[in-house]
Amino acid sequence: MSAGRKGPTVFRVLLFHSEIAAFLGAAALALLGQWFWAAFCAAFVVVAHLIGRTWSRRAPLPMPHLMRWVLRLPRGFHSPGNLKKILQPQIGERILEVGAGVGIHALPTAASLLPGGVLDVFDAQREMLDAIMQRAAKYGITNIRPAQGDARRLPYPDSTFSAAYMIGVLGEIPDPAAALREVRRVLKSGGRLLIGEVLIDPDFIAFRTLRRLAEDTGFSLKGRGGLGFAYMAMFHPIEVV
């Protein structure tokens, strides 16, 4: 990690953990009937979250490796099972996950592509990719290919993938439009792109904004599931005539 990015990353980690501590403190104080201090802690949570959201919008960063435990929390609408239900990965396909984290979605998706299919996992942080490959080896999953880099410059040839997905990732990329154009480039004709967002993420992208970005970068909306604060949206590349 470069020195220029280390400071903002440390700040984000400290702010997030302070937010979690204040939330737990508010809950404990409320149970004890200490309503004034519970309200004080709750107010701190709100302020910390707003600061984190503002910071993330001004200086987007990938999820720090120090916060990887968050990725193991229950995903609700963004669960691996729901992703598979919507994306419908097929045996033998080659699929791309951008911002794979520690592999919560990657392992079950890769397993569903066997035999013959491949899941490429792409992430900005080598530590995340190492964690995925360690977990894959533990469960005997051998069809995952890792690659590290910048999502604005994907290291794949044109028309490589049948599908791609990004869960809570697009807002972490400094230029999301550039990332979407790259995904559009590496998708095959008739391919599909699934994007998931949740409001509690400091990098949350509202559906209206996402739809505009997608349409501006060569995608058309095919469907959306969930609510405004937690959704998955499916897009297809617009065919060039």
C-alpha positions in Angstrom: 0.0 0.0 0.0 1.4 3.4 -0.9 2.1 6.0 1.7 -0.5 8.3 0.0 -3.2 5.7 0.6 -2.2 4.4 4.0 -3.5 7.5 5.9 -7.0 7.5 4.5 -7.2 3.7 4.9 -6.2 3.9 8.6 -8.7 6.7 9.1 -11.5 4.7 7.5 -10.7 1.6 9.6 -10.6 3.6 12.9 -13.8 5.5 12.0 -15.7 2.3 11.1 -14.6 0.5 14.3 -15.6 3.5 16.4 -19.0 3.4 14.7 -19.4 -0.2 15.6 -18.3 0.4 19.2 -20.7 3.3 19.6 -23.6 1.2 18.2 -22.9 -1.6 20.6 -22.6 0.9 23.4 -25.9 2.5 22.5 -27.6 -0.9 22.6 -26.1 -1.8 25.9 -27.0 1.5 27.5 -30.5 1.3 26.3 -30.9 -2.1 27.9 -29.7 -0.6 31.2 -32.1 2.3 30.9 -29.5 4.9 30.4 -31.4 6.7 27.7 -29.4 9.9 27.6 -26.1 8.2 27.0 -27.7 5.7 24.7 -29.0 8.6 22.6 -25.5 10.2 22.7 -23.9 7.0 21.4 -26.6 6.7 18.7 -25.9 10.3 17.6 -22.2 9.5 17.4 -23.0 6.5 15.2 -25.0 8.7 12.8 -22.3 11.4 12.6 -19.5 8.8 12.2 -21.5 7.2 9.4 -22.1 10.5 7.6 -18.4 11.4 7.9 -17.4 8.0 6.5 -19.8 8.3 3.6 -18.6 11.8 2.8 -15.0 10.7 3.0 -15.6 7.7 0.8 -17.3 9.8 -1.9 -14.4 12.2 -2.0 -11.6 9.6 -1.8 -13.0 6.1 -2.9 -10.9 3.2 -1.5 -11.3 -0.6 -1.6 -12.4 -2.3 1.6 -9.3 -2.4 3.7 -7.9 -5.9 4.4 -8.1 -5.0 8.2 -11.9 -4.8 7.9 -12.3 -8.2 6.1 -14.2 -9.6 9.0 -17.2 -7.4 7.9 -17.4 -9.4 4.7 -18.2 -12.5 6.6 -21.4 -11.0 8.2 -24.8 -12.3 7.0 -25.6 -10.7 3.6 -29.4 -10.8 3.6 -30.6 -10.0 0.1 -26.9 -10.1 -1.1 -26.4 -13.7 0.1 -24.5 -16.1 -2.2 -27.7 -18.1 -2.7 -29.6 -15.1 -3.9 -26.8 -14.0 -6.2 -26.8 -17.4 -7.8 -30.6 -17.3 -8.2 -30.5 -14.0 -10.0 -27.3 -14.4 -12.0 -28.0 -18.1 -12.9 -24.4 -19.2 -13.5 -24.3 -22.1 -16.0 -22.0 -25.1 -16.1 -19.1 -24.4 -18.4 -19.4 -20.6 -18.3 -16.5 -18.2 -17.6 -17.6 -15.5 -15.2 -15.9 -12.5 -13.6 -16.2 -11.2 -10.1 -14.9 -7.7 -9.6 -14.0 -6.9 -6.0 -14.1 -10.4 -4.8 -13.1 -9.7 -1.2 -12.5 -12.9 0.8 -14.6 -15.1 -1.5 -18.0 -15.1 0.2 -19.7 -15.2 -3.3 -16.7 -16.6 -5.2 -16.6 -20.1 -3.8 -20.2 -21.1 -4.3 -20.3 -19.4 -7.7 -17.2 -21.3 -8.9 -18.6 -24.6 -7.7 -21.7 -24.0 -9.7 -19.7 -23.6 -12.9 -18.2 -27.1 -12.7 -17.4 -29.1 -14.7 -15.5 -27.0 -17.3 -16.4 -23.5 -16.1 -14.1 -20.9 -14.6 -14.5 -18.0 -12.2 -12.0 -15.2 -12.5 -11.7 -13.1 -9.3 -10.3 -9.6 -9.6 -9.4 -7.4 -6.7 -7.2 -4.4 -5.9 -5.6 -6.1 -2.9 -3.3 -9.2 -3.0 -4.2 -10.1 0.6 -7.9 -10.6 -0.4 -7.0 -12.8 -3.4 -4.7 -14.9 -1.2 -7.5 -15.4 1.3 -9.8 -16.6 -1.5 -7.3 -19.0 -2.9 -6.6 -20.4 0.6 -10.3 -21.0 1.2 -10.7 -22.5 -2.2 -7.9 -25.0 -1.6 -9.4 -25.9 1.8 -12.7 -26.8 0.1 -11.1 -28.4 -3.0 -12.3 -25.8 -5.5 -9.8 -25.5 -8.3 -11.5 -23.5 -11.0 -10.8 -20.0 -9.6 -8.3 -17.7 -11.3 -7.1 -14.7 -9.3 -5.8 -11.4 -10.8 -4.8 -8.2 -9.0 -5.1 -4.7 -10.5 -7.2 -1.6 -11.2 -10.8 -2.2 -12.2 -10.5 0.7 -14.6 -8.0 -1.4 -16.7 -9.1 -5.0 -16.6 -6.3 -7.5 -17.8 -8.6 -9.5 -20.0 -9.2 -9.7 -23.8 -12.4 -8.4 -25.3 -15.5 -10.6 -25.1 -14.0 -13.0 -22.6 -16.9 -13.6 -20.1 -20.4 -14.8 -20.2 -21.3 -12.8 -17.1 -19.8 -10.6 -14.4 -20.9 -9.4 -11.0 -20.0 -6.6 -8.5 -21.4 -6.7 -5.0 -20.9 -3.5 -2.9 -17.8 -2.6 -5.1 -18.6 -0.1 -7.7 -18.6 2.9 -5.4 -15.1 2.0 -4.1 -13.7 2.6 -7.6 -12.5 6.2 -8.2 -14.1 6.3 -11.7 -17.1 3.9 -11.7 -18.0 4.8 -15.3 -14.5 3.7 -16.5 -14.9 0.4 -14.6 -18.3 -0.3 -16.2 -16.9 0.4 -19.7 -14.2 -2.1 -19.0 -16.7 -4.7 -17.9 -18.7 -3.9 -21.0 -15.6 -4.6 -23.1 -14.8 -8.0 -21.6 -18.4 -9.3 -21.7 -19.5 -11.4 -24.6 -22.4 -10.4 -26.8 -25.5 -11.3 -24.9 -23.6 -11.4 -21.6 -25.0 -10.2 -18.3 -23.8 -7.9 -15.4 -25.2 -8.1 -11.9 -24.6 -5.2 -9.5 -25.6 -5.2 -5.8 -25.7 -2.3 -3.4 -26.7 -1.8 0.2 -27.4 1.5 2.0 -25.2 0.8 5.1 -22.2 0.7 2.8 -20.4 4.1 2.9 -19.8 3.7 -0.9 -23.5 3.0 -1.6 -24.7 3.9 -5.1 -28.4 4.6 -5.4 -30.3 2.7 -8.1 -31.2 5.8 -10.1 -27.5 6.8 -10.2 -26.5 3.3 -11.1 -29.0 3.0 -13.9 -27.8 6.3 -15.4 -24.2 5.2 -15.2 -24.9 1.8 -16.7 -26.9 3.3 -19.6 -24.2 5.9 -20.3 -21.6 3.1 -20.5 -23.4 0.7 -22.9 -25.8 -1.3 -20.7 -29.5 -1.7 -20.6 -31.5 -2.7 -17.5 -33.1 -6.1 -17.6 -34.4 -6.4 -14.1 -34.0 -5.4 -10.5 -34.7 -7.2 -7.2 -34.9 -5.9 -3.6 -35.7 -2.5 -2.3 -34.1 0.9 -2.6 -31.8 0.4 0.4 -30.6 -3.1 -0.7 -31.0 -4.3 -4.3 -29.4 -6.3 -7.1 -29.8 -5.0 -10.7 -29.2 -7.1 -13.8 -27.9 -5.4 -17.0 -27.1 -6.6 -20.5 -24.7 -5.0 -22.9 -26.4 -2.9 -25.6 -25.6 -4.5 -28.9 -23.8 -2.2 -31.4 -25.4 -2.3 -34.8 
